[in-house]
Amino acid sequence: MPNTTLWQLTHPEMQLFRYHGAEEHQAKSCVPVLMVHSTLASHRSWEALAGQFWEAGVGDIYAIDVAEIQMGLPMDGGFDLLSRAIGFILGESETLYEALAVVAHGAGAVVAYRYWQAFEAEAGLSHLFLLGAPHHGTVFPLMRETTVSGDAMPAFDGLVAHQNSASTFTKIESVQGQSSTVIVNFIGNQAGPDFDAVVRGLGSSTDRDGIISHAVGPNYDGLVQGLHLPEAVNLIVPLPPPLDHRDINKDHRVGDAILACLRGERYQLRLHLVGIRLRGEDVDGYSGPVAFEINGIRMPPDSIFHGVTDRLYLFDEHVPPICTLGYPSSAISGTITLHLKDLSNERRRRRRMYARLHIPLRTPDDAIHAMQDSEGSDFLWRVVSERMPVVLKDPSTPPEPEVLSRGI
């Protein structure tokens, strides 16, 4: 039985608990951490990770019990409960923080992710760690499309094909604002021969045209498909049998990865789609649909693009990235392999595009990368490299010396 005395009820109305380790420790400077459990679980399911964080010097560790999540019921006022808990924790902390880190598991991670979607910058989250969450959608459907006419056409160096285009174009805007929350999505599954295919969103086998012929394989645990989030650094934690996603919140590798992110020991490399113009229309005057595969991982189904032929679509800076990659802070550069997937039925005119970008991590790269596919369609990309903020640090440790980027 877990030692429940390690958790102390800290709120008179909410089931909000604070963790105190069995032994005293030297607390380091760190934002508070709030843990949200999954179905048929409680704050006690976080004993392993909470102990690991405590030993690493995290002093403010909280966990909340949510009755609706425990029983698998629809959330009624769940966002209000999270907002109240976050406000209470930030107000109670001895050190003034404007945000905290949330570590959420399973159904609780879905609730936490939707909370972030609803409130973005006002959510009060510096980090959001999602463990084995059965997501069924991303932020891409939260877009709006506006046709613009006039002389507002922006100029892009390196995209010659747009110089003679008409001044009418379409703006793709996000209904969300700019969020500074670092999102890390842990994918957990049993290791098996179909593991890689399941993570890609495919089944155990596909035909030559990429059509799914089998939805699942022998070791599929019913959770991985649809988990990839483009705005998150996605980390795969293969759990050998008999473990599955229900045990991911007890895996020390997950705790190590979370602590590394809190220490700022990782870069996040975001690939944004700035502009797109498709050629090669069908009978209705449309082109596509097209999907993107980044480093061998197919992007989520709701990020597929289908548009009017020869229409220039421009994405504003608040639109989430197509993909976010994570690299250790010791890395000098990152490589993005971009592969275009044509999902149309026009087999005689399947467009092709394969490109590889080498991006320096230690020097922010905000340049526009222009490329074309085999049909002459234009694509504009922006790659942004950013180191995760340091929110777990030892005040007695001298700051890390600045390392100059080297040419490769």
Secondary structure, DSSP 8 states (H G I E B T S, - for coil): ---GGGEEE--SSS-EEEE--SS-----EE--EEEE--TT--GGGGHHHHHHHHHTT---EEEE--HHHHTT---SSHHHHHHHHHHHHHHH-SS--S-EEEEEETHHHHHHHHHHHHHGGGG-EEEEEEES------STTSEEEEEE-SS-----TT-GGGTTS-S-EEEEEESS-----EEEEEEEEE--TTHHHHHTT--SEE-TT--EEES--TT--S-STT---TTSEEEEEEE-TT--GGGGGG-HHHHHHHHHHHTT-EEEEEEEEEEEE--S--TTSEEEEEEEEETTEE--GGG-EEEETT--EEE-TTS--SEEEEEETT--EEEEEEEEEE-SS-GGG----EEEEEEESSS----EEEEE-TT--EEEEEEEEEE----EE-TTS-----------
